[in-house]
Amino acid sequence: MNQPERRRKTPYETHELHGLATKAVTQSYLVVFVGLVLQFLTELVLRQSPGFADDTVRDSAVRYLSGAACGLAAFLAARLVPVSRRHPFIEAYVLMLAVTALLARAGHHTGGAEGPYAVSYCVVLFCWSLIMPGGARYAAFPIFGSLVTFYAVLYASGGVGFFGVRTTAFALFTTSSAGFSLVYAEVLERWRVRVSLAVTTDTLTQVLSRGYVLERLEAALEARRRSGPVSVLMVDVDFFKKVNDTYGHDMGDAVLKRVAGALVASTRRGDVCGRVGGEEFVIVLEDCDASAALEVSERVRASVGALRFATPETLLGGSFGVTVSIGVVTVSPEQVGTLESTLRAADRALYGSKAGGRDRVTMAES
């Protein structure tokens, strides 16, 4: 069955971005706790100057310390009771708007839109750019949404001279800070993506690198009690040394690229494919039992076998094909399966395919 061609998301998009966002939100709760406590202590010092604020120290303490307590409670809950968070960015948006509203309320009592809390708000903007991943795509709403929230809360609190020259100047300052924060978020994100691709992607075939595909396999094995059986395909290109010796290493590289493309095209969108060395690949199929894994393996074998490679003109033209041998192992939720034992079982099954004449699929014994 031919699979339609589609763009597969990078490992950064499918796994790392969500994980980074989850960690960033957890750390943001701690930053909020520390930041609000320091803000309260700073305000205590500034309140020694007459006329700094028009509310009481008690009001300030309630405002800051209650927010700090919520931040600390959320941080401890996330650390002590780790759960899989489906929407870390939404969680971050809510946190951003809540902190902005708190700063705006504090600013209402300390000079309004022209007070020091406009500067504190700008610091919060750059903190988002620095801490949260996702770039401009994920930063636009919280940055400009918080900008609207900041001035809306100030205005609703009864700001005096809200449309004066100085207030307008401060508004332009915070708006430009929001724009710079958005640009900064995008620049940092592009560097994150570049680093991720360098670490997780095999440069020749553009499938996952050895280290990252094995990391993903280990994670899948640990999660199988919740997500179902995990099947692993160990795929090896038959007589690949002969290809290099006969047609040259450039042709060998071309073969590996197209074989990798066939492996990806023959598997599901969420499956994991990586190159673990030379002409050997590993495919990880989550929530996939033995019968389904055998079906995928046969599809992979047929897909690679259908490939044709044009030979250089110096070798009289024509074309040739390659085949693959595949070893398959399925680890059920009830089985004890480590990364090492799973790879050994898949490797033994692959050896069985080689010994049986190559261009075949062998299932590991349970």
C-alpha positions in Angstrom: 0.0 0.0 0.0 1.6 3.3 -1.1 1.6 6.0 1.6 1.0 9.6 0.5 4.0 11.8 0.8 3.8 14.3 3.7 6.1 16.5 5.7 7.0 14.9 8.9 7.6 17.2 11.8 11.1 17.4 13.2 11.9 15.8 16.6 12.0 19.3 18.1 8.4 20.0 17.0 7.0 16.6 18.0 8.7 16.0 21.4 11.3 18.6 22.5 9.2 21.7 22.2 6.4 20.3 24.5 9.0 19.0 27.0 10.9 22.3 27.0 7.6 24.3 27.5 6.6 22.0 30.4 9.9 22.5 32.1 9.8 26.3 31.4 6.4 26.7 33.0 7.5 24.8 36.1 10.6 27.0 36.4 8.4 30.1 35.7 6.4 29.4 38.9 9.6 29.5 40.8 10.7 32.7 39.1 7.3 34.2 39.9 7.7 33.3 43.6 11.2 34.7 43.9 10.4 37.8 41.8 7.2 38.8 43.7 9.0 38.4 47.1 11.9 40.5 45.9 9.4 43.0 44.4 7.6 43.3 47.8 10.9 43.8 49.7 12.0 46.5 47.2 8.7 48.2 47.5 9.1 48.2 51.3 12.3 50.1 51.0 10.8 52.6 48.4 7.8 53.2 50.7 10.1 55.0 53.1 9.9 57.9 50.7 6.7 59.9 51.3 4.2 59.8 48.6 5.6 56.7 46.8 2.3 54.8 47.1 -1.3 55.6 48.0 -2.2 52.3 49.7 -0.9 50.5 52.8 2.0 48.1 53.4 -0.7 45.5 54.3 -2.3 45.9 50.9 1.0 45.5 49.2 1.8 42.4 51.3 -1.5 40.8 50.4 -1.0 41.6 46.7 2.5 40.3 46.4 2.8 37.5 49.0 -0.5 35.9 48.0 0.8 35.8 44.4 4.2 34.5 45.5 2.4 31.8 47.6 0.4 30.6 44.6 3.6 30.5 42.5 5.5 28.4 45.1 2.5 26.1 45.5 2.3 25.5 41.8 6.1 24.9 41.5 6.1 22.4 44.4 3.0 20.6 43.0 4.7 20.3 39.6 7.9 18.9 41.1 6.4 16.6 43.8 3.5 15.3 41.8 4.8 15.2 38.2 2.0 14.8 35.6 1.8 14.9 31.9 0.6 18.3 31.0 -1.2 18.5 27.7 -1.2 22.3 27.2 1.9 23.9 28.8 1.6 27.0 26.6 -2.0 27.7 27.8 -0.7 27.3 31.3 2.0 29.8 30.6 -0.4 32.3 29.0 -2.6 32.3 32.1 0.4 32.8 34.3 1.7 35.7 32.1 -1.6 37.5 32.2 -2.0 37.0 35.9 1.4 38.4 36.7 0.8 41.3 34.3 -2.6 42.1 36.0 -0.9 42.0 39.4 1.8 44.5 38.3 -0.8 46.7 36.8 -2.7 46.8 40.1 0.5 47.6 41.9 1.3 50.3 39.3 -2.1 51.9 40.0 -1.0 52.7 43.5 2.5 53.9 42.6 2.3 56.4 39.8 0.0 54.7 37.4 1.1 54.3 33.8 4.1 56.5 34.5 5.3 54.6 37.6 8.1 52.1 38.0 5.9 49.1 37.4 5.9 49.9 33.6 9.6 49.0 33.7 8.9 45.9 35.8 6.4 44.8 33.2 9.0 45.2 30.4 11.3 42.9 32.4 8.5 40.3 32.5 8.3 40.6 28.7 11.9 39.8 28.2 11.7 37.0 30.8 9.1 35.3 28.6 11.3 35.6 25.6 14.2 34.1 27.5 12.5 31.3 29.3 9.7 30.0 27.1 10.4 28.2 23.8 8.3 28.4 20.6 9.4 31.6 19.1 7.1 34.3 17.7 4.4 31.8 16.9 3.8 31.1 20.6 5.0 34.5 22.0 2.8 36.8 20.0 -0.4 36.2 22.1 1.1 36.4 25.6 3.3 39.4 24.8 0.7 41.6 23.1 -2.1 40.1 25.2 -0.3 41.1 28.4 0.3 44.6 26.9 -3.4 45.1 26.5 -4.0 43.6 29.9 -1.5 45.9 31.6 -3.1 49.1 30.3 -6.7 47.8 30.5 -6.2 47.1 34.2 -4.6 50.5 34.8 -7.4 52.2 33.0 -10.1 50.2 34.7 -8.5 51.1 38.1 -9.2 54.7 37.5 -5.9 56.1 36.1 -5.6 59.9 36.2 -4.2 61.7 33.1 -4.2 58.4 31.3 -3.9 60.1 27.9 -1.3 62.6 28.8 2.0 63.1 27.0 4.1 61.3 29.7 1.7 58.4 29.8 1.8 58.1 26.0 5.6 58.1 26.1 5.6 55.3 28.6 3.0 53.4 26.5 5.3 53.7 23.4 8.2 52.5 25.5 6.4 49.4 26.7 5.0 48.7 23.2 8.5 48.9 21.7 9.7 46.6 24.4 7.0 44.1 23.5 8.1 44.2 19.9 11.7 43.7 20.8 10.7 40.8 23.1 8.9 39.1 20.2 12.0 39.5 17.9 14.2 38.2 20.7 11.9 35.1 21.2 12.1 34.3 17.5 15.9 34.6 17.4 16.4 32.4 20.4 14.0 29.8 19.0 15.9 29.6 15.7 19.0 28.8 17.6 17.2 26.1 19.6 16.0 24.5 16.4 19.5 24.5 14.9 21.0 23.0 18.0 18.2 20.4 18.1 18.6 19.3 14.5 22.4 19.0 15.0 21.9 16.7 17.9 18.9 14.6 16.9 19.2 14.3 13.1 21.5 12.1 11.0 23.1 14.5 8.6 23.2 12.1 5.6 19.7 10.5 5.7 17.8 13.1 7.7 16.2 10.5 9.9 17.0 10.5 13.7 20.5 10.1 14.9 21.6 7.0 16.8 21.6 8.6 20.2 18.2 10.2 19.8 16.4 7.2 18.3 17.7 5.1 21.2 16.6 7.7 23.7 13.1 7.7 22.1 13.0 3.9 22.2 13.9 3.9 25.9 11.1 6.4 26.6 8.6 4.3 24.6 9.6 1.2 26.6 9.1 3.0 29.9 5.7 4.3 28.8 4.4 1.0 27.3 2.3 0.1 30.4 0.2 3.2 29.6 0.4 3.3 25.8 0.4 -0.4 24.8 3.0 -2.8 23.3 6.1 -1.4 21.6 7.6 -3.1 18.5 11.1 -2.5 17.2 12.3 -3.1 13.6 16.0 -3.6 13.1 16.6 -3.0 9.3 19.8 -3.7 7.5 20.6 -3.1 3.8 21.8 -6.3 2.3 25.2 -6.5 0.6 25.7 -2.8 1.1 29.5 -3.1 1.0 29.2 -4.5 -2.5 27.3 -1.3 -3.5 30.1 0.9 -2.3 32.8 -1.3 -3.8 31.0 -1.5 -7.2 29.5 1.9 -7.7 31.4 4.1 -5.3 30.6 5.8 -2.0 28.6 8.6 -3.5 26.2 6.0 -4.9 26.2 4.3 -1.5 25.2 7.6 0.1 22.4 8.0 -2.4 21.2 4.5 -1.6 21.1 5.2 2.1 19.1 8.4 1.6 16.5 6.8 -0.6 16.2 3.7 1.7 15.7 6.1 4.6 13.0 7.9 2.7 11.3 4.6 1.9 11.4 3.6 5.6 9.8 6.9 6.7 7.1 6.7 3.9 6.2 3.1 4.9 5.5 3.9 8.5 2.9 5.8 10.4 3.2 9.6 11.1 4.0 9.1 14.8 6.5 6.3 14.3 10.2 6.8 14.9 12.9 6.0 12.4 16.6 6.4 13.0 20.0 5.4 11.6 22.1 3.5 14.2 25.2 2.9 12.1 26.4 2.3 8.6 23.6 0.7 6.7 21.5 -0.2 9.8 18.3 1.5 10.8 15.9 1.2 13.7 12.1 1.8 13.6 10.1 2.2 16.8 6.4 1.5 16.6 4.5 2.5 19.7 1.1 0.9 20.5 1.8 -1.8 17.9 1.4 -5.5 18.5 3.3 -8.3 16.8 0.9 -8.9 13.9 0.8 -5.1 13.0 4.6 -4.9 13.3 5.0 -7.8 10.8 2.6 -6.0 8.4 4.7 -2.8 8.7 7.9 -4.8 8.2 6.7 -6.4 5.0 5.6 -3.0 3.7 9.0 -1.6 4.5 10.7 -4.6 2.8 8.6 -4.3 -0.3 9.0 -0.5 -0.5 12.8 -0.7 -0.4 12.8 -3.6 -2.9 10.9 -1.5 -5.4 13.6 1.2 -5.5 15.8 1.4 -8.5 19.1 3.2 -8.8 20.7 4.4 -12.0 24.3 3.3 -12.4 27.0 5.8 -13.6 27.6 5.9 -17.4 31.1 4.7 -16.9 29.6 1.4 -15.8 27.6 1.0 -19.0 24.4 2.5 -17.6 21.5 0.4 -16.4 20.1 0.2 -12.9 20.2 -1.9 -9.8 18.1 -2.4 -6.7 18.8 -3.3 -3.0 17.0 -5.4 -0.5 16.7 -5.2 3.3 16.7 -7.8 6.0 14.5 -7.1 9.1 14.4 -8.3 12.6 11.3 -7.6 14.6 10.7 -7.7 18.4 7.5 -6.8 20.3 7.6 -5.9 24.0 4.2 -6.2 25.6 3.2 -4.1 28.7 3.5 -7.3 30.9 7.0 -8.2 29.7 10.2 -7.0 31.3 12.0 -5.2 28.5 15.0 -2.9 28.8 16.7 -1.0 26.0 19.6 -3.4 25.9 17.5 -6.6 26.0 15.1 -5.2 23.3 18.0 -4.3 21.0 19.6 -7.7 21.5 16.4 -9.5 20.7 15.9 -7.4 17.5 19.5 -8.0 16.5 19.2 -11.8 16.9 16.0 -11.7 14.8 17.9 -9.6 12.2 20.7 -12.2 12.2 18.0 -14.9 11.6 16.9 -13.0 8.4 20.5 -12.8 7.2 21.1 -16.5 7.9 17.9 -17.4 6.2 18.9 -15.9 2.9 18.3 -12.1 3.4 15.4 -10.0 1.9 13.1 -11.3 4.6 11.5 -10.5 7.9 12.1 -12.6 11.1 10.1 -12.2 14.3 12.0 -12.6 17.6 11.0 -15.4 19.8 8.9 -14.4 22.8 
